[in-house]
Amino acid sequence: MNAILTQLSNPVAEHLNDVIQAFDAELESDQPFVRELCGRVRAYRGKMLRPMLLLLSARACGGVRREHIVLAAVTEIVHLATLVHDDVLDDADIRRGGATINRLHGNEAAVLLGDYLISHAYHLCSSIESQHAARRIAATTNVVCEGELMQVANRGNWSLGEDEYFEIIRRKTAALTSVCCELGAYFADAPPDRVEQLAAYGSDLGIAFQIVDDLLDLTSTESETGKSLGRDADLGKLTLPMIQFLRRSPEAVQGQTVQALAAGRFRPADVNGHAGLFAECVEYAGGMARSYVQSAMARLADLPASDARDALSSAAEFVVQRRS
């Protein structure tokens, strides 16, 4: 896994360092408490997948410019804001192997910090002369929020279908990965069809990423992922394997499962004599993730050969292989 991450970052390693510097400079504050919170958020940066996708898309379409450095930092700040807010929504205790902001300092501080990050993202984005980036980032953030609101509205909706599930994750997760790749191509002066091609690649990748994330929440361990798990089921949020399990289960098992979900105490071990069916539903979801990865990779086919194109292909492979 580390080898894949290294292959991903190698073509843009120098630029990633510039992104980190831009990120840190933007979040500098003269207030000790704010500095402390922002210091904790820096630990959330993790793999920096979204900045990598933006920079790699730029490199694959011509080259990395100052605008790309700024936008890579902007999209990462937006992403981290969503994580801080998500931990409040999910009442999560662990993120990146450490205590969440809401766990340490309460929901008020976490919500305000998420807002602070969004504000800084737009402040930094305004340093780019073109208004195109600001409008696209703003439009994408609107879509992300819509996706989150759709998910909240469907908590406890045990009849949620696949179409609704995919629309939720397309908005709340894939929209941001899509715009990263889109802006990478756009500010490298790629032609419109190439910009659309990279945006579609990012969307497919983001959908696959969220399916895998949902699978990890259901089947992995906190030591593997470094974050609180089982929160989707506890909060009544149906994800793809559970949608399938409820659809395929006998009526009595559906009732028992819904009862456990409604009480916030469902665990995969509770399926008793239906472990085989549950495993099939998990595999079904994994297969859907792989199909979106294959679609993403196919969108790279006519890009000029380069280390950046190879890295974008590796990013797709990484999504379905990751364990955190």
Secondary structure, DSSP 8 states (H G I E B T S, - for coil): -HHHHHHHHGGGHHHHHHHHHHHHHHT--S-HHHHHHHHHHHGGGTT-HHHHHHHHHHHHTT---HHHHHHHHHHHHHHHHHHHHHHHHTT--EETTEE-HHHHHHHHHHHHHHHHHHHHHHHHHTTSS-HHHHHHHHHHHHHHHHHHHHHHHTTT-TT--HHHHHHHHIIIIIHHHHHHHHHHHHTTT--HHHHHHHHHHHHHHHHHHHHHHHHHHHHS-HHHHSS--SHHHHTT---HHHHHHHHHS-HHHHHHHHHHHHTT---GGGGGGGHHHHHHHHHHHHHHHHHHHHHHHHTTTTS---HHHHHHHHHHHHHHH---
